[in-house]
């Protein structure tokens, strides 16, 4: 593969990631509404720990586990921020 073909593949993956990030955020908003109805807090540290452990167990590289955790921390932080905005900050 030449550099242009590789970049095209990266672009295709970026398009997929964008779609997946937004789908995930939409699901997080649904959970936020349920939490609001039940009076539950937005932040669930145990759930986040389970996500990180699961992602590390599935990680086959080349990204290191710490990098995977940082990426998911950011995704989760943005989902939580969106939940708080949309549910008026539980």
N, C-alpha and C positions, 0 to 999 in steps of 0.2 A: 504494500500500500504506500502511496505517496502522501505527502503532508496534507494536500487538499482533501483527499479521500478520508484521511483520519479526522480532519477537522469537520467534514460533513457528518461523520459518524458521531462526533462529539456534539454537534448541533442537534442531531436527531435525539440523542440521549438527553440533552438539556431541555428540549421540547417535552419529552416524556416526564422529566423531573418536575418541570413547571406544572404540568397537568396533575401529577401525583401530589405535589405539595398543596395545590389548591383543593383537591379532593380530600386530602387529609384534614386540612383546615376546616372544610365544610362539616366533616364528621365531628371534629372537635367542637364546633359550634353547636351541633346537635347535643353532644354530651353536656356542654355548658348550659343549655336550656334545661336539661333533665336535672343537673346539679342545682340550678336555680330553683326549680320547682320543689326539690327535696331539701333545700337549705344546706346543700353541701358546699364546701369550699372549692374554688377553682383549682388550687394547688394541691396535688396529691403526690407527696414525695415518694411514697412506697410504689406507686404505679410507675413513676419515672425510673426508679431503681430497677424495676422489673424490665422495663423497656431497654435500658442500657445493658443489662445482663443478657437479655435475649439477643440484642443486636451483636454484642461481642461474641456470643456463642455461635452465631451464624456467619460471622465475618471470616472470609477466606483470603482477605488481602487483595491488593497490595497495601491498602490503607491499614495502619496500625489500629489496634483497639481504641487507644486514646483519641485518635483522630475521629473514629466513628462516633465515640461518645460525644465529642465536641460538636460534630455535625448534628447529631440528634438533640443535643442540648439546645442548640440554636433553633431547630425546627419546633421543638416543644415550647421554648420560650415565646416564639412568635405565635404559636397556637394559643397559649395561655393568655398572652396580651390581647389577642383578638377576642377570646372568650370574655375577658374582663370588660373590654370595650362594649361588646354586644350585650352582655348581661348586666351591665352597670356596676361592675366591680364588686363581686362578692368577696 
